Amino acid sequence: MHWEVIWRYREVLWNGLIFTLQLSVLSIVGSLVVGVVMGCLGALPNFFLRKFVATYVEVLRNLPVVVKLFFLYFVVGLEAMPAAVIALVTHQSAYIADLVAAGLRAVPREQSEAAYACGHGQWQIYRHILLPQALRIVAPPMTSQFIEVVKNTSTAMLIGVEELTFQTQAIESETFRGFEAASTVTLMYLAMALAIAGGMGLLERRLRLR
């Protein structure tokens, strides 16, 4: 074992971590926003909207993220970073939309009917009554979706985004110390996943208290 190579390439790994964090944060926020919007649209009593959301979810869930990545980069012609973000957002938002729709279905229908009877609009009902309860219900499985985003950022190396996995391959090609590089990066991915799980756990407890 030659672990000193990790110290020698610390700046390379740091740059890879920064790229991974940027890609993860943008993709998590984007997939959450798109997923919540699509989940709410799918819960509306409109046949065409429901069919559109169902098609969106089924098509994007069944296409590998790599296919989306290659399509946006090689066919559409986007730059590497935007292509990676959009691919991750579209991929994960389909799963999040399904979760949000399930959370909305778990809220008793009588609450919506009572809100309508009191004169509240549809936006007010979703904003103040349905979504807070639905998001509280789906918080645990949402944690898995956010961690999945972080793991899927590794596919961005295929189009040249210099994230952690890309830098691992670069270190291995220059030093032939792949085990040390891969072990270090694995621990970094694990730390990010644990940070997300811990943060979501705290958020879930705060939501329950409220």
C-alpha positions in Angstrom: 0.0 0.0 0.0 1.2 3.5 -0.9 -1.2 5.8 0.8 1.1 8.8 0.4 -0.2 9.1 -3.2 -3.5 10.3 -1.7 -1.8 13.2 0.0 0.1 14.0 -3.2 -3.1 14.2 -5.2 -5.1 15.9 -2.5 -5.9 18.9 -4.7 -7.1 16.6 -7.5 -9.4 14.8 -5.1 -10.6 18.1 -3.5 -11.5 19.5 -7.0 -13.4 16.3 -7.7 -15.3 16.5 -4.4 -16.3 20.1 -5.2 -17.6 19.1 -8.7 -19.5 16.2 -7.1 -21.0 18.4 -4.4 -22.0 21.1 -7.0 -23.6 18.5 -9.2 -25.3 16.8 -6.3 -26.8 19.9 -4.9 -28.1 21.2 -8.2 -29.5 17.9 -9.1 -31.2 17.3 -5.7 -32.8 20.7 -5.7 -33.9 20.4 -9.3 -35.3 16.9 -9.0 -37.1 17.8 -5.8 -38.8 20.8 -7.5 -39.7 19.0 -10.7 -40.8 15.9 -8.8 -43.1 17.8 -6.4 -44.6 19.8 -9.3 -45.2 16.6 -11.4 -46.6 14.8 -8.3 -49.0 17.5 -7.7 -50.1 17.7 -11.3 -50.7 14.0 -11.3 -53.0 14.3 -8.3 -55.2 16.9 -10.0 -58.6 15.7 -11.3 -57.7 16.2 -14.9 -57.5 13.2 -17.2 -54.9 14.7 -19.6 -52.6 15.9 -16.8 -52.7 12.6 -15.1 -51.9 10.8 -18.3 -49.1 13.2 -19.0 -47.5 12.7 -15.6 -48.0 8.9 -15.7 -46.2 8.8 -19.1 -43.4 11.1 -17.8 -42.8 8.9 -14.8 -43.0 5.6 -16.7 -40.7 6.7 -19.5 -38.1 8.4 -17.5 -37.9 5.7 -14.8 -37.3 3.0 -17.4 -34.6 4.8 -19.2 -31.1 4.5 -17.6 -29.5 7.7 -16.5 -26.6 7.0 -18.9 -28.9 7.0 -21.9 -30.3 10.4 -20.8 -26.8 11.7 -20.3 -25.5 10.6 -23.7 -28.6 11.9 -25.4 -28.3 15.4 -23.9 -24.5 15.5 -24.5 -24.1 13.9 -27.9 -27.5 14.4 -29.6 -28.8 17.6 -28.1 -25.3 19.1 -27.8 -25.3 20.5 -24.3 -22.2 21.2 -22.4 -21.0 18.5 -20.0 -22.2 20.0 -16.7 -25.7 21.1 -17.9 -26.2 17.8 -19.6 -25.3 16.0 -16.4 -27.6 18.1 -14.2 -30.5 17.8 -16.5 -30.0 14.0 -16.9 -29.9 13.5 -13.2 -32.9 15.9 -12.6 -35.1 14.2 -15.1 -34.1 10.7 -13.9 -34.7 11.2 -10.2 -37.6 13.6 -10.5 -39.7 10.7 -12.0 -39.2 8.7 -8.8 -39.8 11.7 -6.6 -43.0 12.5 -8.5 -44.3 9.0 -7.7 -43.4 9.4 -4.0 -45.1 12.7 -3.8 -48.3 11.4 -5.5 -48.3 8.5 -3.0 -47.9 10.9 -0.1 -50.8 13.0 -1.4 -53.0 10.0 -1.7 -52.2 9.1 1.9 -53.7 12.4 3.1 -57.5 11.9 3.9 -59.7 13.4 1.1 -62.0 14.9 3.6 -59.3 17.6 4.4 -59.4 18.8 0.8 -63.2 18.8 0.7 -63.3 20.7 4.0 -60.9 23.3 2.6 -62.9 23.7 -0.6 -66.0 24.2 1.5 -64.3 26.9 3.4 -63.6 28.8 0.2 -59.8 28.0 -0.2 -58.4 27.8 -3.7 -56.5 24.8 -5.1 -53.1 26.4 -4.7 -53.8 27.3 -1.0 -55.0 23.7 -0.3 -51.8 22.2 -1.8 -49.5 24.8 -0.2 -51.0 24.8 3.3 -52.7 21.5 3.8 -51.7 18.7 1.4 -48.0 19.2 0.6 -46.8 19.7 4.2 -48.5 16.4 5.2 -47.4 14.5 2.1 -43.8 15.6 2.4 -43.8 14.6 6.0 -45.0 11.1 5.0 -42.5 10.6 2.2 -39.5 12.1 4.0 -37.9 8.6 4.7 -38.0 7.3 1.1 -37.0 10.7 -0.1 -33.7 10.3 1.7 -32.9 7.3 -0.5 -33.7 9.3 -3.6 -31.3 12.1 -2.6 -28.5 9.5 -1.9 -29.3 7.9 -5.3 -28.6 11.3 -6.9 -25.1 11.5 -5.3 -24.3 7.9 -6.4 -25.5 8.7 -10.0 -23.2 11.7 -10.3 -20.4 9.2 -11.0 -22.0 8.6 -14.5 -21.0 12.2 -15.4 -17.4 11.1 -15.8 -18.5 9.4 -19.0 -18.9 12.8 -20.7 -15.8 14.4 -19.0 -17.1 16.0 -15.9 -14.2 16.0 -13.5 -16.0 14.7 -10.4 -14.7 12.2 -7.9 -14.9 9.0 -10.0 -13.2 10.8 -12.9 -10.4 11.9 -10.7 -10.0 8.4 -9.3 -9.5 7.1 -12.8 -7.0 9.9 -13.5 -5.0 9.1 -10.4 -5.0 5.4 -11.3 -3.8 6.0 -14.8 -0.9 8.2 -13.6 0.2 6.3 -10.5 -1.3 2.7 -10.9 -2.5 3.1 -7.3 -6.1 2.4 -8.1 -6.9 0.7 -4.8 -5.8 3.6 -2.6 -7.6 6.1 -4.8 -10.8 4.1 -5.0 -10.8 3.3 -1.3 -10.5 7.0 -0.5 -13.2 8.1 -2.9 -15.5 5.3 -1.6 -15.2 6.8 1.9 -15.9 10.2 0.5 -19.1 9.0 -1.1 -20.1 7.2 2.1 -19.5 10.4 4.1 -21.8 12.4 1.7 -24.5 9.7 1.9 -24.3 9.6 5.7 -24.5 13.4 5.8 -27.7 13.4 3.7 -29.2 10.6 5.8 -28.4 12.5 9.0 -29.7 15.8 7.7 -32.9 14.2 6.5 -33.3 12.4 9.8 -33.1 15.7 11.7 -35.6 17.3 9.2 -38.0 14.4 9.7 -37.9 14.7 13.5 -38.5 18.5 13.2 -41.5 17.9 10.9 -43.0 15.4 13.3 -42.6 17.8 16.2 -44.4 20.5 14.2 
